[in-house]
Amino acid sequence: MSGVLYEESSIWLFLLVTVLLGGGAAWLSGRAVALTWRPYWQVLWYVLLLACAVRFLHFALFEGTLLSLRYYLADLGVLVIFGTIGFRLTRVWQMTTQYPWLYERTNPFFWRKREVEA
């Protein structure tokens, strides 16, 4: 019995391949893009390619469907979330540690300009 987001007989295979392996790779891709000061849209490009690789792993290891738009989009959605989180956490860390006189962290995903004291 397959789920809505996965086609294998167990959700554990989806969690292993898509979330753990693919999500970890997407996280590191987002982090690498941020560390090299490249724009966010490059994360999306890398995640599109990574989703193809994740879909291939499902096909090669667990006899999943290789060319399935539904499952590709499910994998892509998970990878975009992980890639975006990796990018934002790294970019906030960069901005607040390299320019501490200009910016301060408001939460893990955002920063703001420091208030100038008169």
Secondary structure, 3 states (H helix, E strand, C coil): CCCCCCCCCCHHHHHHHHHHHHHHHHHHHHHHHHHCCCCCHHHHHHHHHHHHHHHHHHHHHHCCCCCCHHHHHHHHHHHHHHHHHHHHHHHHHHHHHHCCCCEEEEECCEEEECCCCC
